[in-house]
Amino acid sequence: MIAETVCSAVSAAGLGIAVVTAYRRRFLAAARIAAYSLVPVGLVMTGVVGWLSDTALSPTAWAGFGVLGAAWLLFATTRAVERRRSGASTERGAAAGTGSIHPGTTAPASSTPALRQGRGNGPAQGQPQGRNQGKSPASGDDFSDIEAILKKHGI
């Protein structure tokens, strides 16, 4: 009975705020506030509020929530143990198969980047010789189009 009274009071207050908002010619906001204000009354009329208040004050319902929580905890624990066991066997198999101590690690980086190893003063294999002949790739030609765009915009 108290829950229904509180919901009705909240709805009445919300509708009052919606009227004041509509008086200020903010009709869209007023309609939205009115919609939110009608939700508690609708919940009371459908019986949801009564069901929730009966459930919240019932020791049997709280015991049921406790049992559900314990079941969820058991599921989560067994899942974590299962993942840990399958992960450990996968690590052992990967370490034995690849000869690596730590699976998933990579070789250390080389001292010379791979992009610079094949570059010389002449053109690369398969590249036509007419266009970039005599220009070094490190001279900034790679970014000439980007520089032109930046200059165009005054940057």
Secondary structure, 3 states (H helix, E strand, C coil): CHHHHHHHHHHHHHHHHHHHHHHCCCHHHHHHHHHHHHHHHHHHHHCHHHHHHHHHCCHHHHHHHHHHHHHHHHHHHHHHHHHHHHHHHHHHHHHHHHCCCCCCCCCCCCCCCHHHHCCCCCCCCCCCCCCCCCCCHHHCHHHHHHHHHHHHCCC
